[in-house]
Amino acid sequence: MDFTPHDSQRAQQVKEFDDTKAGVKGLIDGGATRIPRFFIHPPESVDGAGTGAVAEVPVIDLSGERRREEVVREIKEACEKWGLFQMVNHGIPNGLMEKVLEAIVEFHEQPKEEKMKWYSRDPSQKVKFYCNGNLLISKAASWRDSISFEFQNGPLSPQAYPPACREAVSEYMVYIREVRDKISELLSEALGLNIDYLEGLECMKSETLVCHYYPACPEPELTLGTTKHSDPSALTFLLQDNTGGLQVFHQNQWVHVSPHPGALLANIGDLLQLITNEKMKSVEHRVLARSKGKRVSAACFFYPSAKHRLTPYGPAKEFQSEDNPPIYRPTNINEYLTHYILNGLDGHSALPHFKI
């Protein structure tokens, strides 16, 4: 019998799993040799998961020794052709990035009883541990656990962090905001606008950091670590370990993104595609499940500031002309995220819903 999102048997199994508050790591620790049925994806979703092409995603050197015009040109080309790029010499110490990845492992591999204290599906909770944000409504769950940190109203107090993450994440976010400001300027220039253009829109002024842990999966050919999706944010920075598994959909095929030492990956999100009237496009990506070893990553999503959560964002006039009329209707980030959570994580883009 196939499950549907509203199947009562599926709903009961999902609830029983969620009530354990142990995530997929708990399944592995319990000796699972098969994955629960609600983690199984349809064949078309996992098709070719292990056979994607290998291509070199643009790597951009942000060191001050380079001419700014060259960096802007490279970012423009990468965003228009790929929707993403890897950046090096960004200013975040390599040791700190390693420290963050180690902290993610430490949190997710601590005793279940410690993690359970942070398990929540309450959207108002600033720090929470969970397995799949859309677990209760998804058609097929992803093989990963996460802990997220919400910085919508600024930095968190030290007491808000789990001890395993406190020092590394709080220090990392100080650097991340500096890189965000630098990339915001470079993107504005790449769009042919003043360096403070995106700054003025305040479309990247709050951050959500989501730290993923992907344990080894007993049946990786049946599931995914993360389903095909594009990010709802304006921009995303991804810190990942060296195990690989990330794929992007480029030129009508899945392409493996090989980790680059010391790099952060930056990708365009749906909100920036909407604002630029598709001058820059968000990129679809996914993460493969693996049979051996673990993968960890930290994705930082940039959204409008708290005071702009209800501000309507539409295609900016700078990207409209008689030959380029607006493609999307204005929407605010709260409305967009509500639609995205219901529709954007099961392999379908949320953007078409907002087309004129």
Secondary structure, DSSP 4 states (H G I P E B T S, - for coil): ----TT-HHHHHHHHHHHHTT-HHHHHHHTT-SS--GGGPPPHHHHTTTT--EE----EEE--TTS-HHHHHHHHHHHHHHTSEEEEES-S--HHHHHHHHHHHHHHHTS-HHHHHTTB---TT-SEEEES-TTTTT-SS--S-EEEEEE-TTSPPPGGGS-TTTHHHHHHHHHHHHHHHHHHHHHHHHHTTS-TTHHHHHTTT-EEEEEEEEE---S-GGG-EEEEEE--SSSEEEEEE-SS--EEEEETTEEEE----TT-EEEEE-HHHHHHTTTSS----EEEE--SSS-EEEEEEEEE--GGGTT--B---GGG--SSS---B--B-HHHHHHHHHHHSSSS--SGGGGB-
